[in-house]
Amino acid sequence: MTDAPVTLALPIAERAAALAFYRDALGLEPFGELGSDGIPEPLRFAVNDGLTLMLVPTGGFGSLLIGDREVAEPWACECLLSLDADDAPAVDALVERARAAGAEVVAEPTAKPWGYIGTFSDLDGHLWAVVAAV
């Protein structure tokens, strides 16, 4: 296993809407040189020291793939992205920020035997879970 940084690339429909959502709902700040639309190109966010989130317009996402595989349909979720939270109120607050920024809450925050979790779908249908361990 390597200690190299990881970039997670997700397809998006619209750059300005995605920028606003990830900045306002998740508190992430974009970085990089600005494109002609005033948004960093590529649109990237430093999640932590080892993880960068890169948002790629759906039309260009296919160019990142090897072979002729199509990008999954918007309703198909091939992964669940998870954010850790300190406690239940922090989960509630992040889920509410996401809702206010346009996310669809698919599972309201609730207690489970192993923690407290809420799940939402971002503007492009990617599923995010916010979890506070017990």
N, C-alpha and C positions, 0 to 999 in steps of 0.2 A: 504494500500500500504506500502511496506517495503523500507527501504533505503539500502537493501543488494545490493552488486555489481552484475552486469549482465555479463554473458559470452555468446557471440554469436558464435556458432560453424557453420562453413561452410565446405562442402566437397571439397576436392581438388584432382587433378590427380597426382601431383608430388611436393614433399616437397621443393626441392631446387629451382625450378622455382617459386613456390608460395612465398617462403622467399624473393627471389630477387625482385619479383613484388611488394609485400606489403612494403618492405623496400625502394626500389628505386622510385616507383610511388607515394606512399602515405606517405612516410617519417616516417613510423612506425618502431620501434625498437623491435626486439624479446627479450624475457626474458625466463629464466629457465635453468635447467641443460641440458647440451649438450648430445645428443644421439650419437650412434656409427657413424652416418653420419656427425657429427659436427654441427648439427642443433638442437636447443632446442626441447626437447621431453617432453610434447606435444609442438607443435609450437604455441606460443601465443604472442600476442602483446597487450600492454596496450594502448587503444585508448584514454581514459581519466580516471578520478578518479573512475568512476562507471562502465566502460565498458571494457571488455577484449574480444578480437577477438581470437578465437582458430580455427586453420585450421587442419582438420582431413583428412587423405587419404581416398578416397572413399571406399576402401575395409574395412576399420575399422569404417566408419561412421555408418553403419548399427548396429554395436554393441552398439551405443549410443542410439538407438531408442528402444522404448517399443513396443513389438509385432513384427509382421512380415512385416511391411510397408517397401517398397523398397525406396531407395533414388531416388528422381525425376530425370528424364532424363536431360542430360546436357542443352538441349534447353529450359527446363521449368524453369521459374523464379517464385518462390513463394513469393518473397519479393523484395523490392527495398531498397538498402542501400543508405543513403544520408549523404553527408559531407557538412558542412557549410563553406562558404568562405567569406572573408571580402568584396570583390568587384568583378566586372567583370574580371579585369586582373588576379586576384587570381584564378578564375574559369578557365580561359583560360590556365594559367600556369599549374594547376593540371591536367587538361585534356590532355595537351601536354606531361607532364611527364608520365602519364598513357599510352598514345599512344607509346611513346618511349620505355616503358618497356614491350610492347607487347599487350596492351589492344586493343580491337576493339571499336572505337568510334561509338556508335549507334545513337547519336544525337549531332551534333556539338553545341558548346555553342551558345546560342541565348537569346535575351531579351523576356520575357513574361510579362504580366501585373503585375504579383506579384513578379517578380525577374528575375535573369539571371541564366540560367541552362545549363549544359552540361552533357551528360550521356554516360558512357562506360561500356563495359562488360569485366570483368577481365579474366585471363587465363583459369578459370574454368567455365565461363559463368554467373557469378553472376553480376547483374546489379548494378551499382553505379551511383548516381546522385551527381553532385557538384553544390551547390546552393548559390547564393548571393541574399539576400532579398533586395527589393527596399525600 
